[in-house]
Every structure is written in C-alpha cells, then in structure tokens.
Amino acid sequence: MIHHVRGVVVEKSAGRVVIEVGGLGLEVLVGDATWRGVGGPGTEATLKTHLVVRDDGWTLFGFASEEERAVFRLLLGVQGVGPRLALAVLSGVPLLELRRAVTEGDVDTITATPGVGRKTARRLIVDLKDRLGDLPGGEADVTFLGGEIAARERDDAVDALIALGYPRIEAREAVRRARGEEPHEGEDLPVETIVKSALRRL
C-alpha cells in the first residue's frame, strides 16, 4: 500500500496531477478540493493516497487530508460505488455538506453528483450514517473551511441561488468558487457577498 506521495508537481490538469518522486512520475487522480489545493508545475505537494489494483491496471487516488481519504474508503464500502464514483461524490459534495446530508437523510444533495441515483444515495445514507462520526480529526478542521458558520453561510447562499431558478449543482459550484476566489479567503463572508460573487460566475 502506498500511504502518501511527496514530490514536485510536473503536470496538473482536470482531475489529475503528476508528481515526480525520485525521478518517477506518479499520476494521481484527485477530487476538486484537493486539486485546488495543489500548486502548479514546479511546486512541491504531499498527498495521502489510496491505490486501487485491478486486472486492467493500477490507479492511484490522492487526498489533501486523512479525513478525505477516510471518507473515500467508506464510500468504497457502499454497494454500487466504485473508486471513480466515490471521487465524484467528494468533488460534488464538500465533506461538511456530505456529513449534513447523510445525517439529515438529504437525498437531493447527494444525487446532485452526476452518476449518483436516488437508490445509491439512499444506500449511501444508510451505510454511512453511523460511521462518519468515527473519522479521524486533526486536518478535518481545515478541510471544513471555517466550521459551522461557513457551512451555514454556504448553504444559505446555495438556497438563495436555487430560489432564483439556478440548478442546485450549478449553484453549489458557483458558491464554492465564490468563497475560494473572494478576498480574505477563509473568513466568514456575509451571505449577500457570497451570492453576489456567485452570480457573476453563473
């Protein structure tokens, strides 16, 4: 098992990065949150990893935090969820929102991820409801982008855009980009500021 990789980024494209370690270039598939955190070519990166070995090849998946990797592994235990779909869920639903959706039985939030139907979403909720609380901490606080206040503001902003007629998946993506690109990233921005910024991206 490859626990992690640390090296220089030599390529970065949608959903993947190539990290050179000791002269060997490792292609690592990553979710959106991890992809945004990895610098461009020439920068150093460290990723937690999960290796999937199949008859048709080996695939390395990378994660910015131990918690993200742990959720990925929990998702793999859900019937009908393979590694690429698990990565798609992590890309489509931020970790804190996924926790909330599982806890509240929010099928709609989970099915906003392409490829996840309502049957799979319900199975995911049942399988994970009692297991997400046992995930490792530490790095999770960083992953969750400011805790409950930031999460509440993000949800309110998404709801506001949906009320204006935008599809949930587009609204969530616009809000995610707005929070990441506005000045003072990481601070608790007013909902109005997030919505105005997100509207410019729709």
Residue pairs with C-beta under 8 A, 6 or more apart in sequence:
1 51
2 49
2 51
2 60
3 48
3 49
4 46
4 47
4 48
4 49
5 19
5 21
5 26
5 28
5 46
5 47
5 49
5 60
5 62
6 19
6 21
6 44
6 45
6 46
6 47
7 19
7 20
7 21
7 22
7 26
7 44
7 45
8 19
8 20
8 42
8 43
8 44
8 45
9 17
9 18
9 19
9 20
9 38
9 39
9 40
9 41
9 42
9 43
9 44
9 45
10 18
10 19
10 20
10 25
10 41
11 17
11 18
11 25
11 41
12 18
12 35
12 38
12 40
12 41
14 35
15 29
15 30
15 35
15 87
16 27
16 28
16 29
16 30
17 27
17 28
17 30
17 35
17 38
17 45
17 47
17 62
18 25
18 26
18 27
18 28
19 25
19 26
19 28
19 45
19 47
20 26
26 60
27 60
28 47
28 49
28 60
28 61
28 62
29 59
29 60
29 61
29 62
29 84
29 87
30 38
30 47
30 61
30 62
30 63
30 87
31 63
31 68
31 87
31 88
31 90
31 91
32 90
32 91
32 176
33 64
33 68
33 90
33 91
33 94
33 95
33 143
34 47
34 62
34 63
34 64
34 68
36 180
37 64
38 45
38 47
38 64
39 45
47 62
47 63
47 64
48 62
48 63
48 64
48 65
48 66
48 68
48 69
49 60
49 61
49 62
49 63
49 69
50 60
50 61
50 63
50 69
50 72
50 73
50 83
51 58
51 59
51 60
51 61
52 58
52 59
52 60
52 61
52 83
59 83
61 72
61 83
61 87
63 69
63 72
64 139
64 143
65 139
65 140
65 142
65 143
66 136
66 138
66 139
67 95
67 135
67 136
67 137
67 138
67 139
67 140
67 143
68 90
68 95
68 143
70 135
70 136
71 90
71 95
71 98
71 132
71 135
72 83
72 86
72 87
72 90
74 127
74 128
74 131
74 132
74 135
75 81
75 85
75 86
75 89
75 90
75 124
75 128
76 82
76 83
76 86
77 127
78 120
78 123
78 124
78 127
78 128
79 123
79 127
80 119
80 120
80 123
81 89
81 120
81 124
85 115
85 116
88 113
88 114
88 115
88 116
89 98
89 110
89 113
89 116
89 124
90 98
91 113
92 112
92 113
92 114
92 116
92 169
92 172
93 101
93 109
93 110
93 112
93 113
94 144
94 145
94 154
94 176
95 140
95 143
95 144
96 143
96 144
96 145
96 151
97 109
97 151
97 154
97 155
98 110
98 132
99 132
100 106
100 109
100 151
100 155
101 109
101 110
101 125
102 110
102 124
102 125
102 128
102 129
102 132
103 129
103 132
105 125
107 118
107 121
107 122
107 125
108 168
109 168
110 116
110 121
110 124
110 125
111 117
111 118
111 121
112 168
112 169
112 172
113 169
114 169
116 124
141 147
144 150
144 151
145 151
145 154
145 179
145 186
146 186
146 187
146 188
149 188
150 179
150 188
153 188
153 189
153 190
153 191
153 194
154 175
154 176
154 179
154 194
156 191
157 175
157 178
157 191
157 194
157 195
157 198
158 168
158 171
158 172
158 175
160 191
160 195
161 170
161 171
161 174
161 175
161 195
161 198
161 199
161 202
162 168
162 171
166 174
166 202
170 202
171 198
171 202
174 198
174 199
174 201
174 202
175 194
175 195
175 198
177 198
177 201
178 194
178 197
178 198
178 200
178 201
179 185
179 189
179 194
181 197
182 189
182 193
182 194
182 197
